Amino acid sequence: MNKLYIGNLNENVTPADLEKVFNDHKISFSGQFLVKSGYAFVDCPDEQWAMKAIETFSEKKLPGKQIIFKIFEF
């Protein structure tokens, strides 16, 4: 599974904010970020990119909140 759940987001975070964070850290993603109030989803090209995103962002804050990255499972 290559879909990531991104949780505990500030309600004002936009898809552009998440794209910038991923691009700044050179993390590849596919398609658009689906952003809702407090969480988002994004597809990664493969499982390795998804795991790299989780490892890279495991201790990151955006803006000021500890964000949660997990593989999304149905």
N, C-alpha and C positions, 0 to 999 in steps of 0.2 A: 504494500500500500504506500502510495506516495503523497497522499493528502495530509497536510498539516493543520492541526487546530492551534490557534494562537489565542490564548486567553488572558484575562485580567488586564485588558487594554483600557486606557482612558477612553471615555465615551466620545472624545473629540478626535481620536486617531482616524486618519483617512487612508484610503488605498495608496495615495501618493506617499504618505509618511512611511508605510510599510515597504513600498517599493524602494524608497531611498535607503532604508536600513538594510535591506537585502543587498542592494547594489553596492553600498558602502563596504559591506563585508564580503563582497564577491560570492554571494550565495545565489545559485541559479534557481529560478522558479518558472513555471509554465502558466500562461494565461493571466487572468486578473485575480486580484485579492477580493474575496467576498467579505466585506466588513459589515458587522452588525454592532449593536450597542454593547461594547465590552469584550467582543471576541471577533475572530476572523478565521477564514479558511484560505488556503492556497495550495496549489498542486506543485510538486517538485518533479523534475524530469525523471528521477528514479529514486530508489530507496537510499542510495549513498548520499544524494543531495539532501534528502529529508533528514537523515541522521546528522549530516554536517550542520544543518540549520539548528537542530536541537542542541548539539554540542556547542556551537558558537554562541547561541543566545541563552544558554541555561542560566546564566547569572546576570543577564542584562536587564536594564530598566528602560522603559519607554513611556512617555516622559514621566519620570519619577515613580513609576509603578513597576514592581517585579513582574515581568511577563512570563507566561507559561507556554511552552511549545511541546506538543505531543503529536504522535502519529494518530490521525483520525481513523477510527474503526467504526464501521456501521453496526 
